[in-house]
Amino acid sequence: MAKKENPTKPSANNIPCWSDNESVEQACRRLTEMFVGLGQVPRIDKGQQPAQRAVFRKQHGIAYGKFKINPDIDPQFKIGIFSKSEYECAIRFSSDTTPPHPIYTAHLV
């Protein structure tokens, strides 16, 4: 039997995201609560220095390069990160596998 949601109590399934500034601020507060409050703070309180990441802790590698924006994009989309022509970047490759476990055993079906 499916769990019924309480329409008066907010949940991750009934909160509009990105519809206005208030929604963006609420989403940022929730992400901070989830990753910092629930993930990092307990580790810091236990003395971990530096505290382990909350998710995607197993790093596989890093690639450095340039993120180039297509110059032919519609002018209406040349805002924010797309307003410049290119950026220096570093891409982190990681997984949600516990660090001491090999990746291939966690993702075989």
C-alpha positions in Angstrom: 0.0 0.0 0.0 1.4 3.4 -1.0 2.2 5.9 1.7 -0.3 8.8 1.7 1.0 12.3 1.9 -0.3 14.8 4.3 -1.3 17.8 2.0 -0.8 20.3 4.9 2.7 19.2 5.7 5.5 20.2 3.3 7.5 17.3 1.8 10.1 16.9 -0.9 7.3 15.9 -3.2 5.0 18.9 -2.9 7.3 21.9 -2.6 7.6 23.9 -5.9 11.2 24.5 -6.8 12.7 27.4 -8.7 9.4 29.2 -9.3 10.6 32.4 -7.6 13.3 33.8 -5.3 11.6 32.4 -2.2 11.6 28.9 -3.7 15.3 29.2 -4.6 16.2 30.4 -1.1 14.2 27.5 0.4 15.9 25.0 -1.9 19.3 26.4 -0.8 18.3 26.2 2.9 17.2 22.6 2.4 20.4 21.6 0.6 22.5 23.2 3.3 20.5 21.5 6.0 20.9 18.1 4.3 24.5 18.2 3.3 26.0 20.4 6.0 23.7 20.0 9.0 23.0 16.3 8.6 26.2 15.2 6.8 29.1 17.4 7.8 28.3 18.8 11.3 28.0 15.3 13.0 31.3 14.3 11.5 33.0 17.6 12.7 31.4 17.1 16.1 33.0 13.6 16.3 36.4 15.2 15.6 36.9 14.4 11.9 39.3 17.0 10.4 38.7 17.4 7.6 35.2 16.0 7.8 34.4 13.4 5.1 32.1 14.5 2.3 28.5 13.5 2.7 28.1 12.0 -0.7 30.3 10.8 -3.6 33.2 10.3 -1.3 35.2 7.9 -3.5 37.3 10.0 -5.9 38.5 8.3 -9.2 40.3 11.2 -10.8 40.3 14.9 -11.8 40.5 16.3 -15.3 41.5 19.9 -16.0 40.5 21.8 -19.1 38.4 24.6 -20.6 34.6 24.8 -20.6 33.8 26.6 -23.8 30.4 28.1 -24.5 29.0 27.7 -28.0 29.2 31.1 -29.6 26.1 30.4 -31.7 23.7 30.2 -28.8 20.6 32.4 -28.9 21.4 35.8 -27.3 18.5 35.3 -24.8 20.5 32.4 -23.2 23.8 34.4 -22.9 23.3 35.1 -19.3 24.9 33.9 -16.1 27.5 31.2 -16.7 26.7 31.4 -20.4 27.6 35.1 -20.7 31.3 34.5 -21.2 33.1 32.6 -23.9 35.1 30.1 -21.8 36.2 29.1 -18.3 39.1 27.2 -16.8 37.7 24.1 -15.1 38.4 21.1 -13.0 36.1 18.1 -13.2 36.0 15.6 -10.3 35.1 12.0 -11.2 33.7 10.2 -8.2 31.1 7.7 -7.1 28.7 7.0 -4.2 30.6 3.8 -3.4 32.2 3.6 0.1 35.9 4.5 -0.4 37.5 1.1 0.6 35.1 -0.9 -1.7 36.0 -1.5 -5.3 33.7 0.3 -7.7 32.9 -2.7 -9.9 31.2 -4.7 -7.1 28.9 -1.8 -6.3 27.5 -1.2 -9.8 27.1 -4.7 -11.3 23.6 -5.7 -12.0 
